């Protein structure tokens, strides 16, 4: 481990915190109970026929989420299939074949952005903009809306503290999905526009042309390069923790990520909103210490994982050293020479701590332990920063488990922010945590046991198993990154990964909204001497221990068959 590596990581975290704190306060003002509808909002509500004062029960809210996402997915599918007949197709690309179109529609609707295709050779400009970029906005906004519903469940002391409900329909209300979706989208738009303009200034293309030419540095002549509306998609793919690249090699492409400055801006954007929402949470629950406690718990896991990855990549590979490769620069296979080892490793943990999945290096080429760190971050449920909204409501499920455990230890009914956490809440939190984990393990087991699952592997043995495990982990936890040695464009993986993406997104959202409805109907319990403070270092340690323990018990056996045994083989220890 070098001083340069530690310094770069520390500088990144300091910059992230300095930006996240004020941005979190801005989001709290824009999305909180005191927010007033803006002029664009009021116009959109009138056009859509939405009454912004009407509140929804959790079942209706969940139905609106599912209906909106179903419609979005069908629209993305239709645009892909019909793109040969649609405008803005300067490359003359044909319609996307049904399996890939279905997988991509599910992928972008669920905020996963798993790509079983090459973007510049498969998708027209119209598809990139009207289908994929639009979903980058609204899928992120959906996660943010669900988070706001859960926060209302935690903060309301009666069923109708805010808004109104139709007469004759008793029950707790958690807000209006259409209002939350609209406000969230209108918040993301100016941020993404600003980020896109900066990327254009750094050299990222933004054009409706299909190709351009560039002079070769050596040997003379010219090279034809694919271009398009790249900057607008890259900005929201990072800020919205989407991750789907315009080009096949994603942010390792010199036009998608042209300079060290663009690299810094993009990796910062990946976790910026996830970090900021911790502080938004603190403002909205009227106790900023709660937000800092969640942020500290995230850092307590993120920093050690990143350091392990840096140590493993900078240490190098013994077999290559024996061939005379200089280990002083670290393990450079699969890395962009422009960025080097340190930046590549930081990006790998950032993109998998958030549910982003964009890459500036090939994770398949990492050393086993460095490849295991992103894998394990995803397996924790994409809660360390996580997706926009989804990361925070994911870690709040672990908070429910942690306070329940603490309540059992002291013989007191568990409480969080004045709300009792009882059997119903624990069942819902457990469903949200365990269903994605089950889909990872069952999907990997099915792939391992079938010819359709093993034949697309690029490598045998432990690394091949890691490729399968990574694919199902990435899909089920809505990340989208991959170990590139696996060919995932065949029928088995397009169907299987598409299925686990649906489980990982909506089988978590529905329990979270049910939890919000349950909490909204509870009276606030005054704190007493027996109440566990949830803003202290002790609780942060308890929360981190709960997260690590659940992750270890669930996934260590699978990791032992893949990256752990591969590391032992690499270092000369035969398991």
Number of C-alpha atoms within 10 A of each C-alpha: 13 10 8 10 18 15 11 13 18 13 10 15 14 11 12 18 15 11 15 22 19 14 19 24 19 18 21 22 16 19 21 19 14 10 11 12 16 12 9 11 16 16 12 14 17 11 9 10 9 14 13 19 13 15 22 24 23 29 15 16 25 21 14 16 21 16 12 17 21 16 12 21 23 15 15 25 24 19 24 28 20 13 23 18 13 15 12 18 19 14 17 14 16 17 19 22 11 13 19 23 23 21 27 26 27 27 29 31 31 32 34 33 33 33 23 21 18 14 18 21 14 20 27 28 29 20 24 25 19 14 23 28 23 18 28 29 28 24 27 27 25 29 26 28 29 27 27 27 27 25 21 25 28 25 18 22 18 16 23 18 15 17 16 15 19 9 6 6 9 11 16 24 31 35 29 24 25 20 23 23 22 19 22 23 19 17 17 18 13 11 14 23 15 12 23 22 15 17 28 18 12 18 16 25 21 17 14 15 16 18 13 12 12 10 11 10 8 6 7 8 10 12 10 10 12 15 22 24 19 24 28 24 26 29 28 28 30 30 28 33 37 39 33 32 28 29 23 17 19 25 25 25 17 16 22 27 23 19 17 13 12 21 23 14 17 24 23 21 23 33 28 26 30 31 31 27 29 28 28 28 26 20 21 22 18 13 14 16 18 22 24 20 23 29 22 18 22 22 17 15 17 18 15 12 21 24 20 17 25 26 18 22 27 23 16 21 19 13 12 12 11 9 8 8 15 12 16 9 14 19 22 18 17 17 21 18 12 14 15 17 24 24 22 27 31 21 25 28 27 27 33 35 35 33 37 32 32 32 26 26 27 22 26 19 17 26 22 25 22 26 24 23 24 26 27 23 26 31 26 25 32 26 28 30 34 33 36 32 25 31 26 26 27 25 24 20 23 23 23 23 23 23 24 22 15 19 18 11 10 12 10 13 15 24 23 20 20 17 22 19 21 14 10 13 22 17 14 20 23 17 18 26 24 17 16 29 26 16 23 28 18 14 23 23 17 15 21 17 10 11 11 15 23 19 14 18 20 14 15 12 12 19 23 21 23 29 26 29 26 30 27 31 33 33 31 32 33 36 35 31 31 27 23 17 18 22 15 24 16 14 13 17 24 20 17 22 25 25 19 27 34 21 23 29 22 18 18 25 23 22 22 28 26 24 24 26 26 22 29 30 20 19 14 19 14 10 14 7 6 12 19 20 16 21 17 14 13 13 20 23 16 19 25 21 15 18 21 15 12 15 19 15 9 17 16 13 11 16 20 14 16 23 26 21 20 23 23 14 14 15 12 11 10 10 9
